[in-house]
Amino acid sequence: MSSCAEPLGISLPASLSQDYTDIPISLDPVLIHKWQTYTFFCHAFGFHPLWSNHENAENTFDFTLDGLAQEKGRNLKDLRSQLKLEKIRWHEGKMKALCGEEVIGDERVKAAWSALIDMKGRVDEELGKTLGVI
């Protein structure tokens, strides 16, 4: 059996498994999967995910964290470290080796990869503002 089909056995806090009813229903399922990936990592590291959807504009994801700059900086550094690991895990070559050629075209894999890349860029930007570190 492929390792991609095996459950990880991770239990999520209730705040991570809640239903996000503020998501527009008419959206593309790929965009919703990207949002779910983004949201998972935000909550896992103490951030609040934000979704902006302006008419005739691209959907954008962002995050906030209330609190001291020091706490925010620590959470950002931890999230950045995890995103580096996730980029390796979700890389096309790694996914192909683990799950086969067919996974490369899976829109959910593409959505997760896109969320990780976007979030890493946003985290790096925020680290630069918060701590002057990249």
N, C-alpha and C positions, 0 to 999 in steps of 0.2 A: 504494500500500500504506500502511496506517495505521502511524503511528510507534509504536503500542503493540505491534505484532507484530514489530518489528525487534529483534534481539538487541543488547545493549549492548556486548558484547565485553569484559566484565569477568572477569578470572580471580581466583578466590578462593583464599586460602591453604588448605592442607589442614584446618586447624582450623575453618574456616568451612563446609567442605563435608562434614564428618563426619556420620555417621548418629547421631542422638540416640536411643539405644535405651531410655533411661529414661522416655520419653514413654508414658503409658498408651495402649495400642492402641485401646481402646474409645471414645476421645474423638471428638467432633465434628470433621470435617475443617476447618471454619472456625476452630475453636480451635487446631488444629495449625498452620494457616497463620499465624494471629496469633503463635503461639509462634515460628515460623520467622522471621518479620519481626523480632520482638523480639530473637531470638538473633543474627541477622545484625548488627544495629546494636550490640549488646553487644560482640561479638567484634571488630567493625571499629574500636572505640574502646578496646579493652583491658579490657573488663569481662567478668565471668563471669555468665552468665544463670542465674537461679534460678526454678524453677516450684514453687509450693506448691499442693497439691490436698488440702484437708482434707475429710473425709467430711461431707456435708450442708453444704458451704460453697462459695463461689465460687473458681474457679481464680484465683490471683494470680501475677504475674510480678514479679521483682525482679532486682537485680544487685549484685555485689560487685566491689571492686577492692582488692587488697592493695597496700600501699605507702604512701608519704608523702602527707599531705594535699595538698601542693602539686601532686604529680603527678595525684592524683585530681581536684583542682580544675581543672587544665588539661584533662584528658580529659573531665570533665563539661561544661566550657565549649565544647569542640570538638563534643561530641555534641549539646549544645543548639543550637548554630549549624546543624549538619546537620539536626536534626529540624525546625527552622524552615523550611529549604529543602524538606524532604520533605513537610511539611504543605501547602506550596504545590503541589508536584508531584502529590500524591495528592488534592487538594481535588476535590470532586464536580464543580464547574464546569469545572475544568481537564481532568479526565478525560473529561467529556462532550464538550468541545471537541476533544480529541485523538482520542478513540476512539469517539465516538458515544453515543447515548442508552442502548444496551443494557448498557454497562459499569457504569452506575450501580447496577444490581441485582445485579451479580456479587458473590458472597459473599467472594471473595478480596480484592477491592478494599475492601470493608467491613472485613474482618479487618485488612488492612494499615493502613487509616486508624485503626482502633481501637487497634492496637498503637502507632502513632505518637503519638496523643493521650495514651494511658496512660503511655508512656515519657517524653514531654515533661513531664508532671506530676510523675512520679517524679524526673526529673533536676532540675527546679526545686526540689523538696523537698530533695533531697540537696545541691544547691548552697547552699541556705539554711543547712543544718546545717554543711557543710564550710567554706564561706567567708563565710557571712553575706551572700551575694549572691543576687539573683534577677533 
